[in-house]
């Protein structure tokens, strides 16, 4: 899913849920700067439409969030391309994401609001 892809295949929207391995918060936090930095080109090209951490609960004021996975919407040619992208991500390489249990849904967004 690089922005330098030369393929002319159409891009489809995929809603993706990737759970973290149990107890992987420290691994997630360690990989987070690399993960976010590597996402920048895909965000700028529009391939990553939105993404964020799934929390175990809403944190109380001043409490750090307990991140337990990720949800995102990705534009890609196929589910296989989404899986290839996940396998290369810093969260996967750093041992946080449990990509074997990821759920990828074909999706067509009907409503989008600006942040």
N, CA, C and O atoms as a printed pandas DataFrame, in Angstrom:
     atom_number atom_name residue_name chain_id  residue_number  x_coord  y_coord  z_coord
0              1         N          UNK        A               1    0.809   -1.189    0.000
1              2        CA          UNK        A               1    0.000    0.000    0.000
2              3         C          UNK        A               1    0.847    1.245    0.000
3              4         O          UNK        A               1    0.564    2.187    0.740
4              5         N          UNK        A               2    1.828    1.268   -0.772
5              6        CA          UNK        A               2    2.638    2.479   -0.813
6              7         C          UNK        A               2    2.028    3.470   -1.776
7              8         O          UNK        A               2    1.296    3.105   -2.696
8              9         N          UNK        A               3    2.345    4.734   -1.547
9             10        CA          UNK        A               3    1.807    5.772   -2.421
10            11         C          UNK        A               3    2.507    5.770   -3.774
11            12         O          UNK        A               3    2.139    6.533   -4.667
12            13         N          UNK        A               4    3.507    4.919   -3.927
13            14        CA          UNK        A               4    4.228    4.840   -5.198
14            15         C          UNK        A               4    3.714    3.696   -6.062
15            16         O          UNK        A               4    4.333    3.358   -7.070
16            17         N          UNK        A               5    2.586    3.095   -5.679
17            18        CA          UNK        A               5    2.017    1.988   -6.438
18            19         C          UNK        A               5    1.720    2.425   -7.864
19            20         O          UNK        A               5    1.175    3.504   -8.096
20            21         N          UNK        A               6    2.085    1.577   -8.811
21            22        CA          UNK        A               6    1.853    1.902  -10.207
22            23         C          UNK        A               6    0.656    1.136  -10.755
23            24         O          UNK        A               6    0.351    1.242  -11.943
24            25         N          UNK        A               7   -0.014    0.382   -9.926
25            26        CA          UNK        A               7   -1.147   -0.407  -10.365
26            27         C          UNK        A               7   -2.325    0.492  -10.721
27            28         O          UNK        A               7   -2.537    1.539  -10.108
28            29         N          UNK        A               8   -3.082    0.065  -11.720
29            30        CA          UNK        A               8   -4.259    0.822  -12.105
30            31         C          UNK        A               8   -5.528    0.151  -11.593
31            32         O          UNK        A               8   -6.630    0.550  -11.970
32            33         N          UNK        A               9   -5.391   -0.861  -10.740
33            34        CA          UNK        A               9   -6.561   -1.531  -10.181
34            35         C          UNK        A               9   -7.328   -0.561   -9.296
35            36         O          UNK        A               9   -6.728    0.296   -8.647
36            37         N          UNK        A              10   -8.656   -0.689   -9.266
37            38        CA          UNK        A              10   -9.439    0.223   -8.429
38            39         C          UNK        A              10   -9.169   -0.012   -6.946
39            40         O          UNK        A              10   -8.842   -1.120   -6.523
40            41         N          UNK        A              11   -9.314    1.053   -6.176
41            42        CA          UNK        A              11   -9.164    0.954   -4.729
42            43         C          UNK        A              11  -10.543    0.818   -4.105
43            44         O          UNK        A              11  -11.486    1.505   -4.496
44            45         N          UNK        A              12  -10.648   -0.068   -3.140
45            46        CA          UNK        A              12  -11.883   -0.297   -2.399
46            47         C          UNK        A              12  -11.650    0.096   -0.951
47            48         O          UNK        A              12  -10.512    0.152   -0.484
48            49         N          UNK        A              13  -12.734    0.367   -0.250
49            50        CA          UNK        A              13  -12.631    0.700    1.173
50            51         C          UNK        A              13  -12.773   -0.567    2.006
51            52         O          UNK        A              13  -13.602   -1.433    1.726
52            53         N          UNK        A              14  -11.940   -0.645    3.033
53            54        CA          UNK        A              14  -11.925   -1.791    3.942
54            55         C          UNK        A              14  -11.956   -1.272    5.367
55            56         O          UNK        A              14  -11.136   -0.434    5.742
56            57         N          UNK        A              15  -12.898   -1.763    6.166
57            58        CA          UNK        A              15  -12.943   -1.457    7.587
58            59         C          UNK        A              15  -12.176   -2.574    8.287
59            60         O          UNK        A              15  -12.497   -3.753    8.141
60            61         N          UNK        A              16  -11.163   -2.181    9.045
61            62        CA          UNK        A              16  -10.213   -3.156    9.585
62            63         C          UNK        A              16  -10.162   -3.060   11.106
63            64         O          UNK        A              16   -9.998   -1.979   11.672
64            65         N          UNK        A              17  -10.306   -4.216   11.756
65            66        CA          UNK        A              17  -10.122   -4.316   13.208
66            67         C          UNK        A              17   -8.955   -5.253   13.459
67            68         O          UNK        A              17   -8.979   -6.415   13.053
68            69         N          UNK        A              18   -7.933   -4.740   14.132
69            70        CA          UNK        A              18   -6.766   -5.556   14.469
70            71         C          UNK        A              18   -6.629   -5.552   15.987
71            72         O          UNK        A              18   -6.321   -4.515   16.574
72            73         N          UNK        A              19   -6.853   -6.694   16.631
73            74        CA          UNK        A              19   -6.666   -6.735   18.082
74            75         C          UNK        A              19   -5.175   -6.749   18.426
75            76         O          UNK        A              19   -4.343   -7.204   17.642
76            77         N          UNK        A              20   -4.868   -6.249   19.598
77            78        CA          UNK        A              20   -3.518   -6.401   20.143
78            79         C          UNK        A              20   -3.439   -7.753   20.829
79            80         O          UNK        A              20   -4.452   -8.301   21.264
80            81         N          UNK        A              21   -2.238   -8.282   20.923
81            82        CA          UNK        A              21   -2.035   -9.449   21.766
82            83         C          UNK        A              21   -2.322   -9.041   23.211
83            84         O          UNK        A              21   -2.066   -7.896   23.583
84            85         N          UNK        A              22   -2.847   -9.949   24.031
85            86        CA          UNK        A              22   -3.072   -9.609   25.440
86            87         C          UNK        A              22   -1.780   -9.130   26.096
87            88         O          UNK        A              22   -0.720   -9.726   25.909
88            89         N          UNK        A              23   -1.881   -8.052   26.861
89            90        CA          UNK        A              23   -0.729   -7.534   27.594
90            91         C          UNK        A              23    0.318   -6.859   26.734
91            92         O          UNK        A              23    1.461   -6.716   27.168
92            93         N          UNK        A              24   -0.038   -6.434   25.511
93            94        CA          UNK        A              24    0.949   -5.873   24.583
94            95         C          UNK        A              24    1.039   -4.346   24.620
95            96         O          UNK        A              24    1.650   -3.750   23.732
96            97         N          UNK        A              25    0.447   -3.703   25.625
97            98        CA          UNK        A              25    0.437   -2.244   25.653
98            99         C          UNK        A              25    1.850   -1.657   25.609
99           100         O          UNK        A              25    2.087   -0.694   24.880
100          101         N          UNK        A              26    2.785   -2.213   26.368
101          102        CA          UNK        A              26    4.159   -1.689   26.340
102          103         C          UNK        A              26    4.789   -1.823   24.950
103          104         O          UNK        A              26    5.499   -0.927   24.496
104          105         N          UNK        A              27    4.526   -2.938   24.286
105          106        CA          UNK        A              27    5.052   -3.137   22.926
106          107         C          UNK        A              27    4.415   -2.142   21.965
107          108         O          UNK        A              27    5.091   -1.617   21.080
108          109         N          UNK        A              28    3.123   -1.880   22.130
109          110        CA          UNK        A              28    2.425   -0.904   21.290
110          111         C          UNK        A              28    3.023    0.476   21.496
111          112         O          UNK        A              28    3.317    1.177   20.528
112          113         N          UNK        A              29    3.203    0.868   22.733
113          114        CA          UNK        A              29    3.741    2.200   23.027
114          115         C          UNK        A              29    5.159    2.351   22.493
115          116         O          UNK        A              29    5.527    3.428   22.024
116          117         N          UNK        A              30    5.960    1.292   22.556
117          118        CA          UNK        A              30    7.334    1.349   22.049
118          119         C          UNK        A              30    7.355    1.517   20.525
119          120         O          UNK        A              30    8.216    2.215   19.990
120          121         N          UNK        A              31    6.412    0.881   19.831
121          122        CA          UNK        A              31    6.377    0.928   18.362
122          123         C          UNK        A              31    5.586    2.120   17.830
123          124         O          UNK        A              31    5.643    2.413   16.636
124          125         N          UNK        A              32    4.854    2.807   18.694
125          126        CA          UNK        A              32    3.932    3.851   18.249
126          127         C          UNK        A              32    4.593    4.967   17.429
127          128         O          UNK        A              32    4.055    5.323   16.381
128          129         N          UNK        A              33    5.726    5.535   17.848
129          130        CA          UNK        A              33    6.325    6.597   17.027
130          131         C          UNK        A              33    6.660    6.136   15.603
131          132         O          UNK        A              33    6.430    6.874   14.645
132          133         N          UNK        A              34    7.194    4.936   15.463
133          134        CA          UNK        A              34    7.519    4.403   14.139
134          135         C          UNK        A              34    6.240    4.137   13.353
135          136         O          UNK        A              34    6.153    4.468   12.171
136          137         N          UNK        A              35    5.257    3.544   14.005
137          138        CA          UNK        A              35    3.962    3.263   13.362
138          139         C          UNK        A              35    3.364    4.546   12.801
139          140         O          UNK        A              35    2.996    4.597   11.627
140          141         N          UNK        A              36    3.265    5.579   13.626
141          142        CA          UNK        A              36    2.651    6.838   13.185
142          143         C          UNK        A              36    3.480    7.518   12.100
143          144         O          UNK        A              36    2.925    8.057   11.142
144          145         N          UNK        A              37    4.797    7.497   12.243
145          146        CA          UNK        A              37    5.666    8.094   11.229
146          147         C          UNK        A              37    5.542    7.405    9.885
147          148         O          UNK        A              37    5.519    8.061    8.844
148          149         N          UNK        A              38    5.462    6.075    9.907
149          150        CA          UNK        A              38    5.343    5.317    8.657
150          151         C          UNK        A              38    3.981    5.495    7.995
151          152         O          UNK        A              38    3.853    5.305    6.785
152          153         N          UNK        A              39    2.962    5.858    8.772
153          154        CA          UNK        A              39    1.619    6.057    8.223
154          155         C          UNK        A              39    1.485    7.350    7.438
155          156         O          UNK        A              39    0.615    7.470    6.576
156          157         N          UNK        A              40    2.341    8.317    7.733
157          158        CA          UNK        A              40    2.185    9.660    7.173
158          159         C          UNK        A              40    1.984    9.673    5.654
159          160         O          UNK        A              40    1.037   10.312    5.195
160          161         N          UNK        A              41    2.821    9.005    4.845
161          162        CA          UNK        A              41    2.601    9.030    3.390
162          163         C          UNK        A              41    1.261    8.420    2.976
163          164         O          UNK        A              41    0.622    8.911    2.045
164          165         N          UNK        A              42    0.830    7.358    3.657
165          166        CA          UNK        A              42   -0.447    6.721    3.324
166          167         C          UNK        A              42   -1.630    7.593    3.716
167          168         O          UNK        A              42   -2.673    7.561    3.062
168          169         N          UNK        A              43   -1.472    8.367    4.777
169          170        CA          UNK        A              43   -2.520    9.313    5.178
170          171         C          UNK        A              43   -2.592   10.439    4.161
171          172         O          UNK        A              43   -3.675   10.809    3.710
172          173         N          UNK        A              44   -1.443   10.979    3.805
173          174        CA          UNK        A              44   -1.400   12.102    2.858
174          175         C          UNK        A              44   -1.934   11.716    1.489
175          176         O          UNK        A              44   -2.526   12.550    0.804
176          177         N          UNK        A              45   -1.735   10.459    1.073
177          178        CA          UNK        A              45   -2.224   10.004   -0.231
178          179         C          UNK        A              45   -3.702    9.609   -0.197
179          180         O          UNK        A              45   -4.305    9.376   -1.244
180          181         N          UNK        A              46   -4.286    9.532    1.005
181          182        CA          UNK        A              46   -5.689    9.151    1.140
182          183         C          UNK        A              46   -5.919    7.661    1.262
183          184         O          UNK        A              46   -7.069    7.228    1.319
184          185         N          UNK        A              47   -4.861    6.855    1.305
185          186        CA          UNK        A              47   -5.027    5.411    1.449
186          187         C          UNK        A              47   -5.508    5.037    2.842
187          188         O          UNK        A              47   -6.311    4.117    2.994
188          189         N          UNK        A              48   -5.029    5.736    3.853
189          190        CA          UNK        A              48   -5.546    5.559    5.206
190          191         C          UNK        A              48   -6.553    6.677    5.415
191          192         O          UNK        A              48   -6.182    7.849    5.482
192          193         N          UNK        A              49   -7.825    6.316    5.516
193          194        CA          UNK        A              49   -8.893    7.307    5.630
194          195         C          UNK        A              49   -9.040    7.755    7.084
195          196         O          UNK        A              49   -9.131    8.949    7.370
196          197         N          UNK        A              50   -9.061    6.801    7.980
197          198        CA          UNK        A              50   -9.060    7.107    9.409
198          199         C          UNK        A              50   -8.491    5.920   10.151
199          200         O          UNK        A              50   -8.445    4.811    9.620
200          201         N          UNK        A              51   -8.060    6.148   11.367
201          202        CA          UNK        A              51   -7.553    5.066   12.186
202          203         C          UNK        A              51   -7.382    5.518   13.616
203          204         O          UNK        A              51   -7.261    6.711   13.898
204          205         N          UNK        A              52   -7.372    4.566   14.502
205          206        CA          UNK        A              52   -7.163    4.893   15.900
206          207         C          UNK        A              52   -7.161    3.658   16.770
207          208         O          UNK        A              52   -7.392    2.538   16.315
208          209         N          UNK        A              53   -6.894    3.903   18.027
209          210        CA          UNK        A              53   -6.787    2.825   19.004
210          211         C          UNK        A              53   -8.157    2.439   19.544
211          212         O          UNK        A              53   -8.996    3.297   19.819
212          213         N          UNK        A              54   -8.367    1.145   19.689
213          214        CA          UNK        A              54   -9.521    0.610   20.390
214          215         C          UNK        A              54   -9.137    0.559   21.869
215          216         O          UNK        A              54   -8.070    0.057   22.223
216          217         N          UNK        A              55  -10.005    1.076   22.717
217          218        CA          UNK        A              55   -9.716    1.147   24.150
218          219         C          UNK        A              55  -10.538    0.115   24.917
219          220         O          UNK        A              55  -11.647   -0.234   24.514
220          221         N          UNK        A              56   -9.986   -0.363   26.019
221          222        CA          UNK        A              56  -10.728   -1.308   26.861
222          223         C          UNK        A              56  -11.877   -0.602   27.576
223          224         O          UNK        A              56  -12.882   -1.225   27.915
224          225         N          UNK        A              57  -11.721    0.715   27.803
225          226        CA          UNK        A              57  -12.748    1.546   28.450
226          227         C          UNK        A              57  -12.370    3.000   28.234
227          228         O          UNK        A              57  -11.222    3.308   27.913
228          229         N          UNK        A              58  -13.327    3.887   28.408
229          230        CA          UNK        A              58  -13.014    5.313   28.338
230          231         C          UNK        A              58  -12.168    5.664   29.564
231          232         O          UNK        A              58  -12.560    5.353   30.689
232          233         N          UNK        A              59  -11.031    6.296   29.366
233          234        CA          UNK        A              59  -10.186    6.633   30.518
234          235         C          UNK        A              59  -10.792    7.788   31.321
235          236         O          UNK        A              59  -11.432    8.687   30.777
236          237         N          UNK        A              60  -10.570    7.727   32.607
237          238        CA          UNK        A              60  -10.959    8.836   33.469
238          239         C          UNK        A              60  -10.040   10.015   33.174
239          240         O          UNK        A              60   -8.960    9.833   32.612
240          241         N          UNK        A              61  -10.454   11.204   33.541
241          242        CA          UNK        A              61   -9.635   12.391   33.294
242          243         C          UNK        A              61   -8.250   12.210   33.910
243          244         O          UNK        A              61   -8.112   11.885   35.090
244          245         N          UNK        A              62   -7.230   12.427   33.082
245          246        CA          UNK        A              62   -5.842   12.283   33.533
246          247         C          UNK        A              62   -5.308   10.867   33.471
247          248         O          UNK        A              62   -4.114   10.655   33.681
248          249         N          UNK        A              63   -6.150    9.902   33.192
249          250        CA          UNK        A              63   -5.735    8.499   33.117
250          251         C          UNK        A              63   -5.261    8.179   31.698
251          252         O          UNK        A              63   -5.860    8.642   30.727
252          253         N          UNK        A              64   -4.195    7.394   31.573
253          254        CA          UNK        A              64   -3.717    6.966   30.255
254          255         C          UNK        A              64   -4.694    5.954   29.667
255          256         O          UNK        A              64   -5.208    5.100   30.390
256          257         N          UNK        A              65   -4.956    6.039   28.365
257          258        CA          UNK        A              65   -5.875    5.071   27.758
258          259         C          UNK        A              65   -5.255    3.680   27.695
259          260         O          UNK        A              65   -4.059    3.527   27.450
260          261         N          UNK        A              66   -6.089    2.672   27.920
261          262        CA          UNK        A              66   -5.666    1.278   27.814
262          263         C          UNK        A              66   -6.003    0.803   26.400
263          264         O          UNK        A              66   -7.125    0.374   26.131
264          265         N          UNK        A              67   -5.011    0.887   25.494
265          266        CA          UNK        A              67   -5.205    0.530   24.093
266          267         C          UNK        A              67   -5.109   -0.982   23.924
267          268         O          UNK        A              67   -4.156   -1.608   24.390
268          269         N          UNK        A              68   -6.107   -1.564   23.253
269          270        CA          UNK        A              68   -6.161   -3.018   23.110
270          271         C          UNK        A              68   -6.275   -3.476   21.651
271          272         O          UNK        A              68   -6.471   -4.662   21.385
272          273         N          UNK        A              69   -6.155   -2.551   20.722
273          274        CA          UNK        A              69   -6.245   -2.899   19.315
274          275         C          UNK        A              69   -6.407   -1.639   18.485
275          276         O          UNK        A              69   -6.256   -0.524   18.985
276          277         N          UNK        A              70   -6.716   -1.831   17.208
277          278        CA          UNK        A              70   -6.863   -0.708   16.293
278          279         C          UNK        A              70   -8.064   -0.926   15.383
279          280         O          UNK        A              70   -8.413   -2.055   15.037
280          281         N          UNK        A              71   -8.684    0.186   15.007
281          282        CA          UNK        A              71   -9.699    0.213   13.959
282          283         C          UNK        A              71   -9.249    1.225   12.935
283          284         O          UNK        A              71   -8.693    2.264   13.290
284          285         N          UNK        A              72   -9.481    0.937   11.664
285          286        CA          UNK        A              72   -9.115    1.889   10.627
286          287         C          UNK        A              72   -9.928    1.613    9.371
287          288         O          UNK        A              72  -10.507    0.540    9.199
288          289         N          UNK        A              73   -9.953    2.610    8.506
289          290        CA          UNK        A              73  -10.488    2.412    7.175
290          291         C          UNK        A              73   -9.342    2.644    6.209
291          292         O          UNK        A              73   -8.674    3.678    6.238
292          293         N          UNK        A              74   -9.134    1.653    5.352
293          294        CA          UNK        A              74   -8.032    1.656    4.407
294          295         C          UNK        A              74   -8.595    1.511    2.998
295          296         O          UNK        A              74   -9.544    0.760    2.773
296          297         N          UNK        A              75   -8.003    2.236    2.054
297          298        CA          UNK        A              75   -8.314    2.040    0.641
298          299         C          UNK        A              75   -7.221    1.152    0.054
299          300         O          UNK        A              75   -6.034    1.468    0.138
300          301         N          UNK        A              76   -7.639    0.043   -0.538
301          302        CA          UNK        A              76   -6.681   -0.892   -1.131
302          303         C          UNK        A              76   -7.362   -1.666   -2.248
303          304         O          UNK        A              76   -8.589   -1.690   -2.344
304          305         N          UNK        A              77   -6.557   -2.294   -3.086
305          306        CA          UNK        A              77   -7.050   -3.064   -4.226
306          307         C          UNK        A              77   -7.787   -4.329   -3.790
307          308         O          UNK        A              77   -8.717   -4.782   -4.457
308          309         N          UNK        A              78   -7.348   -4.901   -2.638
309          310        CA          UNK        A              78   -7.898   -6.186   -2.213
310          311         C          UNK        A              78   -7.636   -6.394   -0.725
311          312         O          UNK        A              78   -6.837   -5.689   -0.108
312          313         N          UNK        A              79   -8.325   -7.372   -0.177
313          314        CA          UNK        A              79   -8.078   -7.759    1.220
314          315         C          UNK        A              79   -6.636   -8.232    1.373
315          316         O          UNK        A              79   -6.007   -7.980    2.401
316          317         N          UNK        A              80   -6.114   -8.910    0.370
317          318        CA          UNK        A              80   -4.738   -9.398    0.430
318          319         C          UNK        A              80   -3.752   -8.235    0.582
319          320         O          UNK        A              80   -2.779   -8.335    1.330
320          321         N          UNK        A              81   -4.009   -7.130   -0.131
321          322        CA          UNK        A              81   -3.132   -5.950   -0.019
322          323         C          UNK        A              81   -3.207   -5.352    1.379
323          324         O          UNK        A              81   -2.202   -4.873    1.904
324          325         N          UNK        A              82   -4.389   -5.375    1.984
325          326        CA          UNK        A              82   -4.524   -4.893    3.362
326          327         C          UNK        A              82   -3.694   -5.775    4.289
327          328         O          UNK        A              82   -2.991   -5.271    5.166
328          329         N          UNK        A              83   -3.775   -7.072    4.099
329          330        CA          UNK        A              83   -3.003   -8.005    4.952
330          331         C          UNK        A              83   -1.499   -7.812    4.750
331          332         O          UNK        A              83   -0.734   -7.873    5.713
332          333         N          UNK        A              84   -1.073   -7.583    3.515
333          334        CA          UNK        A              84    0.346   -7.312    3.258
334          335         C          UNK        A              84    0.788   -6.064    4.005
335          336         O          UNK        A              84    1.869   -6.033    4.594
336          337         N          UNK        A              85   -0.049   -5.040    3.978
337          338        CA          UNK        A              85    0.275   -3.795    4.678
338          339         C          UNK        A              85    0.383   -4.038    6.186
339          340         O          UNK        A              85    1.324   -3.567    6.825
340          341         N          UNK        A              86   -0.579   -4.772    6.753
341          342        CA          UNK        A              86   -0.550   -5.048    8.195
342          343         C          UNK        A              86    0.731   -5.788    8.591
343          344         O          UNK        A              86    1.333   -5.491    9.623
344          345         N          UNK        A              87    1.140   -6.751    7.764
345          346        CA          UNK        A              87    2.328   -7.550    8.078
346          347         C          UNK        A              87    3.597   -6.707    8.149
347          348         O          UNK        A              87    4.544   -7.068    8.848
348          349         N          UNK        A              88    3.623   -5.581    7.425
349          350        CA          UNK        A              88    4.807   -4.721    7.393
350          351         C          UNK        A              88    4.793   -3.629    8.461
351          352         O          UNK        A              88    5.800   -2.952    8.667
352          353         N          UNK        A              89    3.656   -3.453    9.141
353          354        CA          UNK        A              89    3.516   -2.349   10.085
354          355         C          UNK        A              89    4.377   -2.558   11.340
355          356         O          UNK        A              89    4.645   -3.686   11.751
356          357         N          UNK        A              90    4.793   -1.450   11.922
357          358        CA          UNK        A              90    5.629   -1.479   13.128
358          359         C          UNK        A              90    4.925   -2.155   14.305
359          360         O          UNK        A              90    5.585   -2.785   15.132
360          361         N          UNK        A              91    3.608   -2.039   14.396
361          362        CA          UNK        A              91    2.891   -2.715   15.486
362          363         C          UNK        A              91    2.965   -4.231   15.338
363          364         O          UNK        A              91    3.073   -4.947   16.334
364          365         N          UNK        A              92    2.907   -4.724   14.105
365          366        CA          UNK        A              92    3.038   -6.156   13.876
366          367         C          UNK        A              92    4.469   -6.596   14.174
367          368         O          UNK        A              92    4.689   -7.551   14.919
368          369         N          UNK        A              93    5.430   -5.900   13.595
369          370        CA          UNK        A              93    6.837   -6.255   13.794
370          371         C          UNK        A              93    7.260   -6.122   15.246
371          372         O          UNK        A              93    8.137   -6.853   15.707
372          373         N          UNK        A              94    6.641   -5.192   15.974
373          374        CA          UNK        A              94    6.974   -4.979   17.375
374          375         C          UNK        A              94    6.238   -5.889   18.339
375          376         O          UNK        A              94    6.454   -5.806   19.548
376          377         N          UNK        A              95    5.370   -6.761   17.828
377          378        CA          UNK        A              95    4.697   -7.745   18.672
378          379         C          UNK        A              95    3.431   -7.249   19.354
379          380         O          UNK        A              95    2.965   -7.876   20.306
380          381         N          UNK        A              96    2.859   -6.137   18.890
381          382        CA          UNK        A              96    1.631   -5.625   19.506
382          383         C          UNK        A              96    0.382   -6.163   18.801
383          384         O          UNK        A              96   -0.529   -6.668   19.456
384          385         N          UNK        A              97    0.337   -6.057   17.463
385          386        CA          UNK        A              97   -0.852   -6.471   16.715
386          387         C          UNK        A              97   -0.906   -7.978   16.517
387          388         O          UNK        A              97    0.085   -8.610   16.151
388          389         N          UNK        A              98   -2.086   -8.541   16.765
389          390        CA          UNK        A              98   -2.377   -9.949   16.514
390          391         C          UNK        A              98   -3.055  -10.050   15.146
391          392         O          UNK        A              98   -4.269  -10.235   15.063
392          393         N          UNK        A              99   -2.262   -9.929   14.071
393          394        CA          UNK        A              99   -2.834   -9.846   12.722
394          395         C          UNK        A              99   -3.542  -11.133   12.283
395          396         O          UNK        A              99   -4.397  -11.090   11.399
396          397         N          UNK        A             100   -3.202  -12.259   12.880
397          398        CA          UNK        A             100   -3.891  -13.502   12.509
398          399         C          UNK        A             100   -5.360  -13.460   12.912
399          400         O          UNK        A             100   -6.180  -14.182   12.345
400          401         N          UNK        A             101   -5.695  -12.624   13.882
401          402        CA          UNK        A             101   -7.081  -12.495   14.318
402          403         C          UNK        A             101   -7.721  -11.194   13.857
403          404         O          UNK        A             101   -8.775  -10.808   14.365
404          405         N          UNK        A             102   -7.101  -10.521   12.910
405          406        CA          UNK        A             102   -7.670   -9.287   12.365
406          407         C          UNK        A             102   -8.927   -9.609   11.571
407          408         O          UNK        A             102   -9.045  -10.671   10.960
408          409         N          UNK        A             103   -9.853   -8.675   11.594
409          410        CA          UNK        A             103  -11.087   -8.775   10.806
410          411         C          UNK        A             103  -11.063   -7.656    9.775
411          412         O          UNK        A             103  -10.847   -6.492   10.111
412          413         N          UNK        A             104  -11.288   -8.018    8.526
413          414        CA          UNK        A             104  -11.283   -7.055    7.431
414          415         C          UNK        A             104  -12.631   -7.161    6.724
415          416         O          UNK        A             104  -13.009   -8.223    6.229
416          417         N          UNK        A             105  -13.346   -6.040    6.687
417          418        CA          UNK        A             105  -14.675   -6.021    6.112
418          419         C          UNK        A             105  -14.712   -5.123    4.879
419          420         O          UNK        A             105  -14.231   -3.992    4.935
420          421         N          UNK        A             106  -15.275   -5.602    3.758
421          422        CA          UNK        A             106  -15.518   -4.698    2.646
422          423         C          UNK        A             106  -16.473   -3.619    3.146
423          424         O          UNK        A             106  -17.428   -3.924    3.861
424          425         N          UNK        A             107  -16.230   -2.374    2.783
425          426        CA          UNK        A             107  -16.963   -1.264    3.386
426          427         C          UNK        A             107  -17.201   -0.184    2.354
427          428         O          UNK        A             107  -16.374    0.030    1.468
428          429         N          UNK        A             108  -18.308    0.486    2.462
429          430        CA          UNK        A             108  -18.573    1.667    1.649
430          431         C          UNK        A             108  -19.109    2.731    2.586
431          432         O          UNK        A             108  -20.239    2.642    3.068
432          433         N          UNK        A             109  -18.298    3.725    2.837
433          434        CA          UNK        A             109  -18.656    4.790    3.764
434          435         C          UNK        A             109  -19.719    5.699    3.138
435          436         O          UNK        A             109  -19.549    6.181    2.018
436          437         N          UNK        A             110  -20.798    5.925    3.858
437          438        CA          UNK        A             110  -21.879    6.778    3.357
438          439         C          UNK        A             110  -21.801    8.201    3.913
439          440         O          UNK        A             110  -22.280    9.146    3.287
440          441         N          UNK        A             111  -21.197    8.343    5.086
441          442        CA          UNK        A             111  -21.120    9.651    5.734
442          443         C          UNK        A             111  -19.709    9.847    6.275
443          444         O          UNK        A             111  -19.153    8.951    6.910
444          445         N          UNK        A             112  -19.138   11.005    6.025
445          446        CA          UNK        A             112  -17.838   11.362    6.589
446          447         C          UNK        A             112  -17.939   12.776    7.097
447          448         O          UNK        A             112  -18.529   13.638    6.446
448          449         N          UNK        A             113  -17.373   13.016    8.245
449          450        CA          UNK        A             113  -17.350   14.372    8.783
450          451         C          UNK        A             113  -15.901   14.787    8.985
451          452         O          UNK        A             113  -15.030   13.954    9.236
452          453         N          UNK        A             114  -15.662   16.057    8.875
453          454        CA          UNK        A             114  -14.305   16.563    9.105
454          455         C          UNK        A             114  -13.983   16.509   10.582
455          456         O          UNK        A             114  -14.875   16.579   11.427
456          457         N          UNK        A             115  -12.689   16.382   10.889
457          458        CA          UNK        A             115  -12.270   16.381   12.291
458          459         C          UNK        A             115  -12.247   17.796   12.806
459          460         O          UNK        A             115  -11.920   18.023   13.970
